[in-house]
Amino acid sequence: MNHEQTAIKTTYFSIAGNTLLALIKGLAGIFGNSYALIADAIESTTDIFASILVLFGLKYAKRPADENHPYGHGKIEPIITFVVAAFLVVSATIIAYESILNIQTPHKVPEPWTLFVLGGIILWKEISYRVVIKRSKETNSSSLKADAWHHRSDAVTSVTAFVGISIALYFGKGFETADDWAALLAAFFILYNSYLILRPALGEMMDEHLYDDLIEDVRAVSARVDGIVDTEKCFVRKSGMKYHIDLHAIVDGQITVKEGHDLAHKLQDTLKDEIPGLGHVLIHIEPDHYDHEKE
């Protein structure tokens, strides 16, 4: 299974899980007198739409390069990530607003059984986070990484809800709003996660220099190719799940143009064979300055 198929399959997993959890949280919150659980349900509902957007982005990014998009359609991924982050901000704002209203409104203490529901939710969302973040690393997908952080933020909001409900149940009268304060705290955590998701996507859109480890690998592989004396400039930019390379390779200045051309293709093929995830590899041949010094 290739990276694109893996990412798409993982997104279906997220959509199914979020749909089921949104239903469970919503019912448990309504019947268990817990706004923290209802707030959790709101976030899971936005997660469903966010995951659907991620799925759309991944499928669009799979489209091959064409005349208008010679580097492919991978830049849709960070754009989708921006939208996913926006979903998080909206859900956090709604949760914060409703939490403040509930803090000001007298209501019943949440039902004790809601803690068992939350315990199961926390476990499931943490497992989901680990599954999706692992797949995002395997596929180099920024939008899948954003989806993973949705799961982690969901787990943390559930933890805050668990703590809030526990306080309300333990201390009783006068602490009925503890789970509402927990939901408010969760809203701020979601906003912080939005920034963590948005920042790498912005770097990807701006072709920010973020790939020193990959550049080291490119130079190491290039040094093993016969005829390549050294490497000079190396630029990397990410588009979707692919990394595009611009590399200046130094060769013997006495070889013919055809020999230099053949060496460039040899280096290009070697890099693509040995380093997974590369897209376009542009090789610029430079003559070895040492040859000029000898002359």
Secondary structure by P-SEA (a helix, b strand, c coil): ccaaaaaaaaaaaaaaaaaaaaaaaaaaaaaaccaaaaaaaaaaaaaaaaaaaaaaaaaaaaccccccccccccaaaaaaaaaaaaaaaaaaaaaaaaaaaaaabbbbccccaaaaaaaaaaaaaaaaaaaaaaaaaaaccaaaaaaaaaaaaaaaaaaaaaaaaaaaaaacccccaaaaaaaaaaaaaaaaaaaaaaaaaaaaaacccccaaaaaaaaaaaaaccccccccbbbbbbcccbbbbbbbbbccccccaaaaaaaaaaaaaaaaaccccccbbbbbbbccccccccc
